């Protein structure tokens, strides 16, 4: 049956048609009951008549999105008995910026001319090939809008657990792990938002090349991120090597660090105390030492960290409290981690371990200042 001739509402019983307004406005949970019905109805229609797109599916998407927006706007409204924090609306705006807009911004900022040329060449070739083929029936604007709302709903559903707990997903630091549920909704939003905009100006054929350029940008950003983790690993290997060769570190128990090579840290993070203690444990095979960033330690004090001795995960179970003994400044060595140097070191770590152990010491250096 053509879409235009399908009724917007599925064939409910007559008494439900007569009382639908009463159910929505009066009965508690009526909207959720209606959404559940509309979510189930398209599935039954597709099973009975493959290929059909019921108007009920649009209603399900719109109503589901409406309920999600209500969760964000009305702080005391909760379909699951969960009250959102008062900052939920502000946090949701931050999540939209950091998990949807910022990845696109970062990808485009690192766009190289080579990627643009390759993507445009493939896109123009695709456009010319499509121009010689019979035009396909394009999807309607309402179709794009319905799926765009679906993407928004999936995006909200993905970030809802973090809204409840107050954890904001970001591209940087370890909070990037909170973005694990974001990509499905975000990808649908990007695709159908562009499709909707190009449909408005009747330039649907150029949507594909633009999406191709965006995909190339995302791939380049992902490769760059993984490459940054390799550089971070090489820096840590250099730190471990200097720990092993340093009598100052070996004979001390409490150390403070100042890192001037934070640009080599992946996802723009700084090393936590359990990373320093872990690196020293790896070098000396014991957990009797404590290390922390100077600024963080000054704002917390040693007592803040003593609880960590109860767990092996913090690598300081055998540590005995002591006043800071040395300030260790991490400075770049004479082998900066350029792209070529990083690739060469990675190759040597796999195929020439002896040369790797010699050259890894040149990545960073230590400068010591006695504190007591």
N, C-alpha and C positions, 0 to 999 in steps of 0.2 A: 504494500500500500504506500503511495507517495507520502512524504513527510507532511506536506501541506494539508492533506485530507485526514490526517490522524487527529483524534481528539487530544487536547492538551492533558485532560485528566483521564486516567484509566477507568474502565467501567466498574465503578463501585456499586454496591447495592443502593437502591433508591433511598432507603432510609438514611444511609450514610451521607449521600449527597445533600439531603435535607438538613442534616445536623452537623455538617462539616465545620461550619463556623462556630457552632457551640463547642465542638471537640477542641478546636484550636484555642479558643478564648477562655473556656471555663475549666475543662477537665485538666488536672495536673498531668504534665507529660504528654499532652495531646500533640504538640509539635513533633516530639521525638517519635511518637507512634506513627504519625503521618510520614515522617522522613523514612522510617523503617519500611513502611509499605511501599513508598515510591522507589526505594533502593531495591526492593525485591521484585517489583513489577517489571522493570526493564529486563531483568535476567530471565524471567519467565517468558516475556515476549520474544527475546532473542532465541531461546530454546525452541519455542513453538514456530517462529518465523525467522530463520537465520537472515542476517543482513539488514533487518529493520532497525530503525532508530526511533524509539518511542519518545513522544513529548514528555512522558513521565520521567525519563532520565534527566531531562533538563530541570524539571521541577525538583527532583531529588538533589541535584547538584546545588541549585539555588537555595533550597531550604537548608541543606547541610551547611553551606557557606554562611547563611544567615544565622544559624545557631552558633557557629564558630565565632562570628563577629560579636554576638551577644555575650559570649564568654569573655571576650576581651574588653568590651565596653562596660558591662555590668559586673562589678567586682564580686558581688554577693551571689551572682547566678552561677550555678554549678550543676551540670547534669550528672556528675559523678560524686557529688557531696564534697568536692574539693573547693576551697575558697582560695582564689588567686591573690597574690600579694598586691598591695596598693600600687606598686610600681609596674604592674603587668603591662599596661598600655605603653608606657615609656620603654620598657624592655622589648616589647614586640616591635616597636619602631626601630630600635637599635638592632634587633635581629634581622629585620628586613634589609637594613643598610649593610650590616657586616656579613650576612650570609647570602645575599642576593645581588646587591649592587656592587659591593667591594670586590668580589671575585671577578666580575666583568671589568671593573676599573683596573684592577691589578693586571689582568690578562692583556688588556688593550695597551696599558702603559709599557709593557715589555714586548710589544708587537715589533717584529723585525720586518724589514723590507722583503726579505726572502720569502717569509710566510705569506705576505700580502701578494706577491707576484705569483706564487704557486697556487694559492687559493683562488685568486681572480682568474688565472688561466684555466683552472679546472671548472670554475663557475661559468665563465664565458663559453667554454666548450659545451658544458651542459645546457646552457641557454640556447646555443645555436642548434644543438641536437634536438632539444624539445621543440624548437620553432618549426622543424620539419616534420614533426609527428602530429597527428590529429590532436587538437586540444582536448584535454580531459575536463570533465565537469568538476569545477572547483567547489570546494566546500563553502557553504553559506557562512555569512558573518555570524549568524546566530550559533552555528556549530562551533566556530572559533571561540565565541564568548562563553558557551557552555563549558568547553574544555579548559578555557582559561580560569573559570571559576573552580573547576575541579582541581586544577593545579594549585590555586590559592588555598583551597580546603586541605589538600594533602600537605602543603607547606605548613599551614597552621597546625595540623595534626602532628607533624614531625617535630615542631618546636614547642608544642604544648607541655611536654614533660619538663623542659628546661625553663619555661615560663613559671611553672608551678614551684620549681625548686630554686628559682632565681639565678640559674647559671646561664650566662649569655654566650652562645657560640660565636667564635671569632676565627679569623684566618691565622692568628698568631698565637704563640705560647701553646700550652697544652690544652687550652679551652677549645682548640680546633677539633678535639675529639667529640665535642657536643654537636658537631655538624653531621653526624653519621646518618640522621634521618632527614636531612634537608634536600639532598640532590634530586630525589624523585619529583617532589613538588616544584622545586626551582627550575628543573629542566622543562617541565610542562609549561610553566609560566613563561619562560623565555621563548620557547618555540611558538606557542599559540598567541602570545602577545605580538611577536613579530608578524605572524601570519595574519592576525587581525588587522594590524596597522597597514600591511601591504595590500590586504584585500580592500581596505577603505579607499586607497588611491589607485586600485586596479593595476598593481605592479607585482602580482603574485610570482611571476617568473624570476624576479630578482631576490626573492626571499631566500631561495636555496643557496645562491652564492654568498650572501651575508651570513647565513648560518654556518656555511663551510668555513668562512674566515673566523667566526667565533670559536668553532670547534678546534681549529688550528691553534688559536690563542690559548684555549684551555689546555690543550695537550702540551704546548710549550711551557705553560706555567706549572703543570704537574711534573714535567721532566726537570724543570729548574728546581722545584721543591725537593724532589728526591736527590738531586745532585747536591743541594745544600746539606742534606743529611749525611752524604758521603764526606763532604768537607768537615762537618762537625765530628764525624768518627775519626778522621785523620788528626784533627786537633786533639781529641781525647787520647789517641794513641801517643801523640807527642808528649802530652802531659804525663801520662803513665811512665813513659821512658825517662822523663826528667825526674819523676818521683823516685824511680829505681836508682838513679845515679846521684841523688842528693842526700848527703849526710844530714843537712839541716832538717829536711822533712822527716827523715828516718828517726832522728833523735828528738822530735817534738811531738806533742800530743794535741795542741790547740793552735790552729792556724787561721788567719784571716786572709782573704784573697781580694785583689783588685784586678779585674780583667779588662785589658785594653784591646782585646781581639773579639769582642762580642759580635762583630760583623760576620764572623765565621760560624756563629751559632745558628742552627736551623730554626726556622719559624720565629726568628727574632726573640728568642727566649734568653734568660740568664740561667746560669747553673745554680741549682738549689744545694743546700747543705748535704743532702743525702747523695747527690751526684759527686761532690768532692770526697765525701767519706767512702763512697763506692769505688772511686778511682784509686784512692790510697789503699783500700782493702785489696784491690786487684793487684796493686804493685807490691805490697808487703805481705799479703796473705794473712792479715789479722785485722781486727776492727777496734783498735785501741786509739784511733785518732779522730779528731773532729776538725772540719773546715767549713767556713761560711764566708759569704761576701761581707766586706767591711761595713757597708752602709746598712745592710739588713741586720747584721749582728748588733750594731750600735743602737738600733731601734728596738731590739728584742731582749738582748742579754742572754747569758749562758743558761739561766734557769729555764728559759723557754724551751730549750732543746733536750733537757734531761729526760723527759718522758719518752723520747724516741729510743732510749736504751732498752726499753722493754720489748722491742720488736727487732727481729733480724733484718727486716726490709730496709732499715735506715743505716745499716752497716756501722754501728757504733755501740754494740752491746757491751763490749769490754772497756769502753772509754771511761776514764776517771777525770772528773772536772778539774780544770786548771785554767788560770788566766791566760789570755792569748800571748803566745811567745814570739811569733813572727808574722809580719805582714808580707805576703807573697804577691808580687805584681807580675801578671802574665803579659808579656810583650811579644810582638811579632819577631820571628827569627829572620834569617837571610833567605828563607825559602817560602815566599808568600804563596798562599793557596790559590794561584791563578787556575784557570781552566786546564791549561796544559800541565801544570805541576800536579794538579789533583788527579788527572787521568794517568800520568806517569807513576805517581805513588800507588794508585789503585792497581795498576799493572804489576808493579814490583811487589806489592803485598801478596799477590797471588802466585807470581812466577819467579821472583827473585827476593826471597825473604831477607837474605843477608844484606843486600843493598838497601832494602827498605828500612831495616833497623838503623842503618847509618844515616840515611837521609831524613828519617822522621824526626830526629833530634833537632833538625834545623828549622822546623816549622815554628816553634815558639821558644822563648827563653824565660827564665825566672830571675826576678830581682828581689832580694831579701832585705828586710828592715827589722831589726830586733826591737821588740816591744817591751820586754821586761828584763 
